[in-house]
Amino acid sequence: MPERTGRNERCPCDSGKKYKHCCLSKKNRLKTLDIHLPAGSRPAGLRIGRDEMIVVDVDGQAINSEAYIETYYARPNKHKILNKLRVGSASAHIDINKELLRYDNFACIDTNTREIPKDGTISVSAVILGFYRQRSDQKAALDLSFSCGFEFRGLNPSQAEKHGLRLLLTAIQADAKFEGNTGVVVDHDLGRIPHLNVRKEAILDQFYLPPGFELIYATTDSGSEFAQNRMIMDADRYANVLMEQILGSAETRDGQHVGTDIYGVRFVQWMGNTEGPI
């Protein structure tokens, strides 16, 4: 039987807070492992080992598959999904934070939209970049910083999210600091992420996820004990702050770059040195 955490003890989520001030009152976290098999495969069983679960065919041979783990809590009508990411191997014992060590870098983008009288629809995407300061097989220290924001006008929220994501991915491809595999944290397209990651579906029209990137889902609503959720929460906060700055300023400020993407969508890029509380 697992040892019970005392109210005044350090929270097991590694937040550094006491358990009573952190996860004590949170709803019970549950996990679902979703195994995706290749088309035409004929699974006949599941081989369960200490560290992994392997789907086998009628001959007992392993079927090459990929797995996603979802963390959620139960609600009367529909489960609340906190995060979803691909895991290195299917296992009954998965540490989600350790799974993030498979990535070499991180990027996170969150888009907020408002309807403004006379101005119409304004969307702001905030970008956070993450690089390892220290890293081992067990844990890591990650430096996160606000990089830039994209401002769109007249797009519906879903289109603004996709255009912001495309601009982010294109910028990272041209940035020499990013090497290896980059995990990109988003809070949309939950059901499409497995297909987007294997390029079965396009992010936007004919734009597919470039090689070297993998999408990770996280919600801004809950799940602060998980690193990817803290990233998207920070991006959401920065997007709100930048939105207020944009709405409160009628003048062009330093740090702006006005452009038009390949789809003819006009955007304003706000750089990370934007003045204010960001």
DRENLUM-764324 format. One record per residue (C-alpha): residue number from 1; residue in one letter; x, y, z. Coordinates in steps of 0.05 Angstrom, whole numbers. Example, Ala and Ser with C-alpha at 12.3 -4.5 7.8 and 13.67 -1.06 7.14 Angstrom:
<pts>
{tipa:1&fimi:A&px:246&py:-90&pz:156} .
{tipa:2&fimi:S&px:273&py:-21&pz:143} .
</pts>
This chain:
<pts>
{tipa:1&fimi:M&px:0&py:0&pz:0} .
{tipa:2&fimi:P&px:30&py:68&pz:-19} .
{tipa:3&fimi:E&px:52&py:112&pz:38} .
{tipa:4&fimi:R&px:4&py:170&pz:51} .
{tipa:5&fimi:T&px:32&py:240&pz:45} .
{tipa:6&fimi:G&px:23&py:282&pz:107} .
{tipa:7&fimi:R&px:-10&py:350&pz:102} .
{tipa:8&fimi:N&px:53&py:388&pz:122} .
{tipa:9&fimi:E&px:101&py:345&pz:82} .
{tipa:10&fimi:R&px:131&py:365&pz:15} .
{tipa:11&fimi:C&px:82&py:353&pz:-42} .
{tipa:12&fimi:P&px:100&py:292&pz:-84} .
{tipa:13&fimi:C&px:90&py:332&pz:-148} .
{tipa:14&fimi:D&px:158&py:367&pz:-134} .
{tipa:15&fimi:S&px:128&py:436&pz:-133} .
{tipa:16&fimi:G&px:167&py:452&pz:-69} .
{tipa:17&fimi:K&px:103&py:469&pz:-32} .
{tipa:18&fimi:K&px:71&py:434&pz:26} .
{tipa:19&fimi:Y&px:20&py:381&pz:7} .
{tipa:20&fimi:K&px:-37&py:419&pz:40} .
{tipa:21&fimi:H&px:-21&py:481&pz:-2} .
{tipa:22&fimi:C&px:-13&py:443&pz:-67} .
{tipa:23&fimi:C&px:-46&py:378&pz:-90} .
{tipa:24&fimi:L&px:-86&py:357&pz:-28} .
{tipa:25&fimi:S&px:-151&py:387&pz:-53} .
{tipa:26&fimi:K&px:-141&py:370&pz:-126} .
{tipa:27&fimi:K&px:-187&py:320&pz:-160} .
{tipa:28&fimi:N&px:-159&py:250&pz:-168} .
{tipa:29&fimi:R&px:-115&py:245&pz:-230} .
{tipa:30&fimi:L&px:-127&py:186&pz:-275} .
{tipa:31&fimi:K&px:-89&py:161&pz:-336} .
{tipa:32&fimi:T&px:-108&py:127&pz:-401} .
{tipa:33&fimi:L&px:-58&py:94&pz:-447} .
{tipa:34&fimi:D&px:-79&py:97&pz:-520} .
{tipa:35&fimi:I&px:-40&py:50&pz:-567} .
{tipa:36&fimi:H&px:-42&py:66&pz:-641} .
{tipa:37&fimi:L&px:-30&py:7&pz:-688} .
{tipa:38&fimi:P&px:-11&py:10&pz:-762} .
{tipa:39&fimi:A&px:-67&py:0&pz:-812} .
{tipa:40&fimi:G&px:-76&py:-73&pz:-831} .
{tipa:41&fimi:S&px:-43&py:-100&pz:-768} .
{tipa:42&fimi:R&px:-74&py:-161&pz:-734} .
{tipa:43&fimi:P&px:-63&py:-156&pz:-659} .
{tipa:44&fimi:A&px:-73&py:-220&pz:-620} .
{tipa:45&fimi:G&px:-50&py:-203&pz:-551} .
{tipa:46&fimi:L&px:-12&py:-158&pz:-503} .
{tipa:47&fimi:R&px:54&py:-177&pz:-473} .
{tipa:48&fimi:I&px:63&py:-141&pz:-406} .
{tipa:49&fimi:G&px:132&py:-134&pz:-377} .
{tipa:50&fimi:R&px:161&py:-94&pz:-320} .
{tipa:51&fimi:D&px:175&py:-32&pz:-361} .
{tipa:52&fimi:E&px:133&py:-38&pz:-423} .
{tipa:53&fimi:M&px:72&py:-67&pz:-456} .
{tipa:54&fimi:I&px:80&py:-96&pz:-526} .
{tipa:55&fimi:V&px:24&py:-112&pz:-574} .
{tipa:56&fimi:V&px:37&py:-178&pz:-610} .
{tipa:57&fimi:D&px:8&py:-212&pz:-671} .
{tipa:58&fimi:V&px:-16&py:-284&pz:-680} .
{tipa:59&fimi:D&px:56&py:-308&pz:-686} .
{tipa:60&fimi:G&px:76&py:-273&pz:-621} .
{tipa:61&fimi:Q&px:117&py:-220&pz:-658} .
{tipa:62&fimi:A&px:116&py:-149&pz:-633} .
{tipa:63&fimi:I&px:74&py:-100&pz:-675} .
{tipa:64&fimi:N&px:108&py:-33&pz:-685} .
{tipa:65&fimi:S&px:61&py:17&pz:-651} .
{tipa:66&fimi:E&px:61&py:84&pz:-617} .
{tipa:67&fimi:A&px:27&py:102&pz:-552} .
{tipa:68&fimi:Y&px:-3&py:166&pz:-522} .
{tipa:69&fimi:I&px:-19&py:177&pz:-450} .
{tipa:70&fimi:E&px:-76&py:222&pz:-427} .
{tipa:71&fimi:T&px:-81&py:250&pz:-357} .
{tipa:72&fimi:Y&px:-151&py:270&pz:-336} .
{tipa:73&fimi:Y&px:-200&py:275&pz:-278} .
{tipa:74&fimi:A&px:-271&py:250&pz:-278} .
{tipa:75&fimi:R&px:-331&py:295&pz:-286} .
{tipa:76&fimi:P&px:-405&py:276&pz:-288} .
{tipa:77&fimi:N&px:-414&py:289&pz:-362} .
{tipa:78&fimi:K&px:-345&py:287&pz:-393} .
{tipa:79&fimi:H&px:-274&py:275&pz:-369} .
{tipa:80&fimi:K&px:-229&py:336&pz:-365} .
{tipa:81&fimi:I&px:-165&py:322&pz:-403} .
{tipa:82&fimi:L&px:-105&py:355&pz:-371} .
{tipa:83&fimi:N&px:-51&py:334&pz:-420} .
{tipa:84&fimi:K&px:-34&py:285&pz:-475} .
{tipa:85&fimi:L&px:34&py:265&pz:-503} .
{tipa:86&fimi:R&px:67&py:209&pz:-540} .
{tipa:87&fimi:V&px:108&py:163&pz:-496} .
{tipa:88&fimi:G&px:172&py:127&pz:-514} .
{tipa:89&fimi:S&px:143&py:59&pz:-496} .
{tipa:90&fimi:A&px:76&py:33&pz:-473} .
{tipa:91&fimi:S&px:81&py:18&pz:-399} .
{tipa:92&fimi:A&px:36&py:13&pz:-339} .
{tipa:93&fimi:H&px:86&py:56&pz:-300} .
{tipa:94&fimi:I&px:98&py:122&pz:-336} .
{tipa:95&fimi:D&px:126&py:185&pz:-304} .
{tipa:96&fimi:I&px:98&py:240&pz:-349} .
{tipa:97&fimi:N&px:149&py:292&pz:-328} .
{tipa:98&fimi:K&px:206&py:243&pz:-343} .
{tipa:99&fimi:E&px:176&py:229&pz:-412} .
{tipa:100&fimi:L&px:190&py:302&pz:-428} .
{tipa:101&fimi:L&px:265&py:288&pz:-423} .
{tipa:102&fimi:R&px:259&py:256&pz:-492} .
{tipa:103&fimi:Y&px:256&py:325&pz:-522} .
{tipa:104&fimi:D&px:317&py:369&pz:-534} .
{tipa:105&fimi:N&px:280&py:436&pz:-533} .
{tipa:106&fimi:F&px:210&py:463&pz:-521} .
{tipa:107&fimi:A&px:164&py:515&pz:-550} .
{tipa:108&fimi:C&px:96&py:533&pz:-525} .
{tipa:109&fimi:I&px:42&py:576&pz:-557} .
{tipa:110&fimi:D&px:-26&py:599&pz:-532} .
{tipa:111&fimi:T&px:-76&py:643&pz:-568} .
{tipa:112&fimi:N&px:-128&py:687&pz:-536} .
{tipa:113&fimi:T&px:-183&py:722&pz:-576} .
{tipa:114&fimi:R&px:-229&py:780&pz:-560} .
{tipa:115&fimi:E&px:-286&py:815&pz:-596} .
{tipa:116&fimi:I&px:-274&py:890&pz:-590} .
{tipa:117&fimi:P&px:-328&py:941&pz:-609} .
{tipa:118&fimi:K&px:-309&py:978&pz:-673} .
{tipa:119&fimi:D&px:-243&py:939&pz:-679} .
{tipa:120&fimi:G&px:-274&py:870&pz:-690} .
{tipa:121&fimi:T&px:-237&py:806&pz:-672} .
{tipa:122&fimi:I&px:-167&py:811&pz:-643} .
{tipa:123&fimi:S&px:-125&py:749&pz:-630} .
{tipa:124&fimi:V&px:-58&py:746&pz:-594} .
{tipa:125&fimi:S&px:-12&py:686&pz:-594} .
{tipa:126&fimi:A&px:43&py:685&pz:-540} .
{tipa:127&fimi:V&px:105&py:643&pz:-550} .
{tipa:128&fimi:I&px:149&py:613&pz:-496} .
{tipa:129&fimi:L&px:215&py:578&pz:-512} .
{tipa:130&fimi:G&px:250&py:528&pz:-466} .
{tipa:131&fimi:F&px:321&py:504&pz:-464} .
{tipa:132&fimi:Y&px:354&py:456&pz:-415} .
{tipa:133&fimi:R&px:401&py:488&pz:-364} .
{tipa:134&fimi:Q&px:415&py:421&pz:-332} .
{tipa:135&fimi:R&px:394&py:352&pz:-354} .
{tipa:136&fimi:S&px:401&py:279&pz:-332} .
{tipa:137&fimi:D&px:364&py:214&pz:-342} .
{tipa:138&fimi:Q&px:321&py:228&pz:-281} .
{tipa:139&fimi:K&px:308&py:302&pz:-279} .
{tipa:140&fimi:A&px:325&py:368&pz:-312} .
{tipa:141&fimi:A&px:325&py:443&pz:-301} .
{tipa:142&fimi:L&px:291&py:481&pz:-357} .
{tipa:143&fimi:D&px:299&py:555&pz:-373} .
{tipa:144&fimi:L&px:234&py:584&pz:-400} .
{tipa:145&fimi:S&px:227&py:654&pz:-429} .
{tipa:146&fimi:F&px:175&py:695&pz:-466} .
{tipa:147&fimi:S&px:199&py:701&pz:-538} .
{tipa:148&fimi:C&px:148&py:739&pz:-578} .
{tipa:149&fimi:G&px:74&py:748&pz:-593} .
{tipa:150&fimi:F&px:34&py:748&pz:-657} .
{tipa:151&fimi:E&px:-26&py:794&pz:-666} .
{tipa:152&fimi:F&px:-81&py:777&pz:-716} .
{tipa:153&fimi:R&px:-143&py:815&pz:-735} .
{tipa:154&fimi:G&px:-208&py:788&pz:-765} .
{tipa:155&fimi:L&px:-193&py:714&pz:-758} .
{tipa:156&fimi:N&px:-236&py:664&pz:-721} .
{tipa:157&fimi:P&px:-202&py:635&pz:-659} .
{tipa:158&fimi:S&px:-187&py:568&pz:-691} .
{tipa:159&fimi:Q&px:-154&py:599&pz:-752} .
{tipa:160&fimi:A&px:-113&py:647&pz:-709} .
{tipa:161&fimi:E&px:-86&py:587&pz:-669} .
{tipa:162&fimi:K&px:-65&py:552&pz:-732} .
{tipa:163&fimi:H&px:-32&py:613&pz:-764} .
{tipa:164&fimi:G&px:5&py:627&pz:-699} .
{tipa:165&fimi:L&px:30&py:556&pz:-695} .
{tipa:166&fimi:R&px:53&py:558&pz:-767} .
{tipa:167&fimi:L&px:92&py:622&pz:-755} .
{tipa:168&fimi:L&px:124&py:593&pz:-693} .
{tipa:169&fimi:L&px:146&py:528&pz:-728} .
{tipa:170&fimi:T&px:174&py:566&pz:-788} .
{tipa:171&fimi:A&px:213&py:612&pz:-742} .
{tipa:172&fimi:I&px:243&py:554&pz:-702} .
{tipa:173&fimi:Q&px:265&py:519&pz:-766} .
{tipa:174&fimi:A&px:307&py:581&pz:-782} .
{tipa:175&fimi:D&px:336&py:587&pz:-712} .
{tipa:176&fimi:A&px:404&py:554&pz:-702} .
{tipa:177&fimi:K&px:393&py:548&pz:-626} .
{tipa:178&fimi:F&px:343&py:493&pz:-637} .
{tipa:179&fimi:E&px:376&py:425&pz:-649} .
{tipa:180&fimi:G&px:345&py:356&pz:-644} .
{tipa:181&fimi:N&px:273&py:342&pz:-627} .
{tipa:182&fimi:T&px:228&py:399&pz:-604} .
{tipa:183&fimi:G&px:166&py:388&pz:-563} .
{tipa:184&fimi:V&px:112&py:440&pz:-580} .
{tipa:185&fimi:V&px:59&py:450&pz:-526} .
{tipa:186&fimi:V&px:-10&py:472&pz:-551} .
{tipa:187&fimi:D&px:-80&py:474&pz:-521} .
{tipa:188&fimi:H&px:-120&py:458&pz:-584} .
{tipa:189&fimi:D&px:-132&py:401&pz:-633} .
{tipa:190&fimi:L&px:-131&py:348&pz:-577} .
{tipa:191&fimi:G&px:-164&py:295&pz:-620} .
{tipa:192&fimi:R&px:-121&py:310&pz:-681} .
{tipa:193&fimi:I&px:-52&py:310&pz:-647} .
{tipa:194&fimi:P&px:-34&py:236&pz:-663} .
{tipa:195&fimi:H&px:-50&py:247&pz:-737} .
{tipa:196&fimi:L&px:-15&py:315&pz:-739} .
{tipa:197&fimi:N&px:48&py:284&pz:-708} .
{tipa:198&fimi:V&px:53&py:231&pz:-762} .
{tipa:199&fimi:R&px:35&py:280&pz:-817} .
{tipa:200&fimi:K&px:-30&py:246&pz:-836} .
{tipa:201&fimi:E&px:-66&py:312&pz:-829} .
{tipa:202&fimi:A&px:-45&py:383&pz:-844} .
{tipa:203&fimi:I&px:-42&py:437&pz:-791} .
{tipa:204&fimi:L&px:-66&py:489&pz:-840} .
{tipa:205&fimi:D&px:-85&py:476&pz:-913} .
{tipa:206&fimi:Q&px:-22&py:443&pz:-942} .
{tipa:207&fimi:F&px:24&py:460&pz:-883} .
{tipa:208&fimi:Y&px:44&py:397&pz:-845} .
{tipa:209&fimi:L&px:83&py:390&pz:-781} .
{tipa:210&fimi:P&px:157&py:395&pz:-802} .
{tipa:211&fimi:P&px:206&py:339&pz:-783} .
{tipa:212&fimi:G&px:238&py:347&pz:-715} .
{tipa:213&fimi:F&px:175&py:372&pz:-681} .
{tipa:214&fimi:E&px:123&py:337&pz:-639} .
{tipa:215&fimi:L&px:58&py:367&pz:-612} .
{tipa:216&fimi:I&px:41&py:359&pz:-538} .
{tipa:217&fimi:Y&px:-29&py:377&pz:-512} .
{tipa:218&fimi:A&px:-39&py:413&pz:-445} .
{tipa:219&fimi:T&px:-97&py:453&pz:-418} .
{tipa:220&fimi:T&px:-91&py:521&pz:-384} .
{tipa:221&fimi:D&px:-148&py:505&pz:-336} .
{tipa:222&fimi:S&px:-114&py:456&pz:-289} .
{tipa:223&fimi:G&px:-54&py:409&pz:-280} .
{tipa:224&fimi:S&px:-1&py:456&pz:-253} .
{tipa:225&fimi:E&px:36&py:396&pz:-225} .
{tipa:226&fimi:F&px:57&py:379&pz:-296} .
{tipa:227&fimi:A&px:112&py:417&pz:-332} .
{tipa:228&fimi:Q&px:74&py:422&pz:-399} .
{tipa:229&fimi:N&px:13&py:451&pz:-364} .
{tipa:230&fimi:R&px:55&py:503&pz:-328} .
{tipa:231&fimi:M&px:84&py:523&pz:-395} .
{tipa:232&fimi:I&px:16&py:533&pz:-428} .
{tipa:233&fimi:M&px:-9&py:571&pz:-366} .
{tipa:234&fimi:D&px:49&py:619&pz:-372} .
{tipa:235&fimi:A&px:36&py:628&pz:-446} .
{tipa:236&fimi:D&px:-37&py:643&pz:-431} .
{tipa:237&fimi:R&px:-17&py:694&pz:-379} .
{tipa:238&fimi:Y&px:32&py:728&pz:-427} .
{tipa:239&fimi:A&px:-21&py:729&pz:-482} .
{tipa:240&fimi:N&px:-70&py:764&pz:-436} .
{tipa:241&fimi:V&px:-18&py:815&pz:-414} .
{tipa:242&fimi:L&px:2&py:829&pz:-487} .
{tipa:243&fimi:M&px:-71&py:835&pz:-506} .
{tipa:244&fimi:E&px:-81&py:889&pz:-453} .
{tipa:245&fimi:Q&px:-19&py:926&pz:-477} .
{tipa:246&fimi:I&px:-43&py:924&pz:-549} .
{tipa:247&fimi:L&px:-112&py:949&pz:-531} .
{tipa:248&fimi:G&px:-84&py:1003&pz:-486} .
{tipa:249&fimi:S&px:-36&py:1032&pz:-537} .
{tipa:250&fimi:A&px:-57&py:1070&pz:-599} .
{tipa:251&fimi:E&px:15&py:1084&pz:-619} .
{tipa:252&fimi:T&px:66&py:1041&pz:-654} .
{tipa:253&fimi:R&px:119&py:1020&pz:-606} .
{tipa:254&fimi:D&px:189&py:992&pz:-612} .
{tipa:255&fimi:G&px:189&py:916&pz:-619} .
{tipa:256&fimi:Q&px:136&py:912&pz:-673} .
{tipa:257&fimi:H&px:145&py:876&pz:-739} .
{tipa:258&fimi:V&px:87&py:878&pz:-789} .
{tipa:259&fimi:G&px:84&py:823&pz:-840} .
{tipa:260&fimi:T&px:39&py:780&pz:-885} .
{tipa:261&fimi:D&px:45&py:705&pz:-885} .
{tipa:262&fimi:I&px:42&py:659&pz:-946} .
{tipa:263&fimi:Y&px:-34&py:655&pz:-939} .
{tipa:264&fimi:G&px:-42&py:730&pz:-944} .
{tipa:265&fimi:V&px:-58&py:737&pz:-870} .
{tipa:266&fimi:R&px:-31&py:802&pz:-840} .
{tipa:267&fimi:F&px:1&py:797&pz:-772} .
{tipa:268&fimi:V&px:41&py:840&pz:-723} .
{tipa:269&fimi:Q&px:98&py:807&pz:-687} .
{tipa:270&fimi:W&px:113&py:834&pz:-617} .
{tipa:271&fimi:M&px:183&py:818&pz:-595} .
{tipa:272&fimi:G&px:203&py:793&pz:-527} .
{tipa:273&fimi:N&px:233&py:859&pz:-506} .
{tipa:274&fimi:T&px:164&py:891&pz:-506} .
{tipa:275&fimi:E&px:159&py:939&pz:-448} .
{tipa:276&fimi:G&px:112&py:923&pz:-390} .
{tipa:277&fimi:P&px:102&py:865&pz:-342} .
{tipa:278&fimi:I&px:117&py:810&pz:-393} .
</pts>
